[in-house]
Amino acid sequence: MRLDRRLLAPLALLCLVAAACAGTAPEETEPAGDVHVYEVRGQVTAVPDPADPLSNLRVRHEAIPHFVSIDGEVVGMDSMNMPFPVAEELDLSAIAVGDKVQMTFEVEWEGEIPYQATKIEKLPADTELDFGSP
């Protein structure tokens, strides 16, 4: 069976679109002004200590390929274990060290708090996370 050459370009485009849609990499949602919103999966390594107001939520998160720098450039962010200040309205009472989570965080470089976790939900314990090479 021979494929008509006129069908190759549309078929290739369809394959590229399908491959892009099938990916699971976290992406930035539409920025609201100078605020960039990211969704990322990870594992909780520390929860804030009520006795220490300076303690933060810590999450080892997957890579964020579409992370935007303070200069407005897409620079990406490798997988890492990082602290996240927590928005006042975010309830962490059901979150514990070791939980696998889907987390939303906002970055506002010019804000009083440059970034903070705004939403978090537990993932099933058997969820496989991709932290890349050590």
C-alpha positions as CSV (number, residue, x, y, z in Angstrom):
1,M,0.0,0.0,0.0
2,R,1.4,3.4,-1.0
3,L,0.5,6.5,1.0
4,D,-0.4,9.6,-1.0
5,R,2.3,12.3,-0.4
6,R,-0.4,14.9,-0.1
7,L,-1.5,13.2,3.2
8,L,2.0,13.1,4.8
9,A,2.1,16.7,6.1
10,P,-1.4,16.6,7.7
11,L,-0.7,13.1,9.1
12,A,2.6,14.3,10.6
13,L,0.9,17.3,12.1
14,L,-1.8,15.1,13.6
15,C,0.9,12.8,15.1
16,L,2.8,15.8,16.7
17,V,-0.4,17.2,18.2
18,A,-1.4,13.8,19.6
19,A,2.1,13.3,21.1
20,A,2.0,16.7,22.7
21,C,-1.4,16.1,24.2
22,A,-0.4,12.7,25.6
23,G,2.5,14.1,27.7
24,T,2.1,14.4,31.5
25,A,4.7,17.1,32.1
26,P,3.4,19.9,34.4
27,E,2.8,23.1,32.6
28,E,2.1,26.7,33.5
29,T,-1.5,27.7,33.3
30,E,-2.4,31.1,31.9
31,P,-0.6,33.8,33.9
32,A,-2.9,36.4,35.6
33,G,-1.0,39.6,35.1
34,D,2.5,39.1,36.6
35,V,1.4,35.9,38.4
36,H,2.5,32.5,37.0
37,V,0.6,29.5,38.2
38,Y,2.1,26.0,38.1
39,E,0.8,22.5,38.8
40,V,3.4,20.0,39.8
41,R,3.4,16.5,41.4
42,G,5.8,15.5,44.2
43,Q,6.3,14.0,47.6
44,V,6.0,15.8,50.9
45,T,9.3,15.9,52.8
46,A,8.3,18.3,55.6
47,V,5.2,20.0,56.8
48,P,5.2,23.3,58.6
49,D,5.8,23.1,62.4
50,P,3.2,25.2,64.2
51,A,5.8,26.0,66.9
52,D,8.1,27.5,64.2
53,P,6.4,30.2,62.2
54,L,9.4,30.3,59.8
55,S,9.0,26.6,58.8
56,N,7.6,25.7,55.4
57,L,6.0,22.9,53.5
58,R,8.8,21.0,51.7
59,V,8.1,19.0,48.5
60,R,10.4,17.0,46.3
61,H,8.8,17.9,43.0
62,E,9.1,16.7,39.4
63,A,10.7,18.9,36.8
64,I,8.8,22.0,35.6
65,P,9.8,22.5,32.0
66,H,7.8,25.7,31.4
67,F,9.0,27.6,34.5
68,V,9.5,31.3,33.8
69,S,12.3,33.2,35.4
70,I,12.2,36.7,37.0
71,D,13.3,38.0,33.6
72,G,10.3,36.5,31.9
73,E,12.2,33.8,30.1
74,V,11.2,30.1,30.0
75,V,14.1,28.5,31.8
76,G,12.5,25.4,33.2
77,M,13.2,24.0,36.7
78,D,14.8,20.6,37.5
79,S,13.3,18.2,40.0
80,M,14.3,19.3,43.5
81,N,13.3,19.3,47.1
82,M,12.3,22.8,47.9
83,P,10.4,24.8,50.6
84,F,7.1,26.3,49.8
85,P,5.5,29.1,51.8
86,V,1.8,28.2,52.2
87,A,-1.1,30.5,51.4
88,E,-3.2,31.4,54.5
89,E,-6.3,29.7,53.1
90,L,-4.5,26.4,52.3
91,D,-5.4,23.6,54.8
92,L,-2.6,21.1,55.3
93,S,-4.2,19.1,58.1
94,A,-4.6,16.0,55.9
95,I,-1.1,16.2,54.5
96,A,1.8,14.3,56.0
97,V,5.5,13.6,55.3
98,G,5.7,10.9,52.6
99,D,2.4,11.8,50.9
100,K,2.5,12.0,47.1
101,V,0.7,15.1,46.1
102,Q,-0.5,17.3,43.2
103,M,0.3,20.9,44.2
104,T,-0.5,24.3,42.7
105,F,1.8,27.1,43.4
106,E,1.9,30.7,42.3
107,V,4.9,32.8,41.4
108,E,4.7,36.6,41.6
109,W,8.3,37.8,41.4
110,E,7.4,41.4,42.5
111,G,5.0,40.3,45.3
112,E,5.6,40.4,49.0
113,I,5.9,36.6,48.9
114,P,7.5,35.7,45.6
115,Y,6.0,32.2,45.5
116,Q,3.6,30.1,47.6
117,A,1.6,26.9,47.5
118,T,-2.1,27.6,46.9
119,K,-3.6,24.2,46.5
120,I,-2.6,20.6,47.4
121,E,-4.3,17.3,47.1
122,K,-3.1,13.8,47.9
123,L,-2.4,11.3,45.1
124,P,-2.8,7.6,45.4
125,A,0.2,6.1,47.4
126,D,1.1,3.9,44.4
127,T,1.5,7.0,42.1
128,E,4.8,6.8,40.3
129,L,6.7,10.1,40.3
130,D,9.6,11.0,37.9
131,F,12.4,12.8,39.6
132,G,14.8,12.2,36.7
133,S,18.5,11.4,37.3
134,P,20.0,12.0,40.7
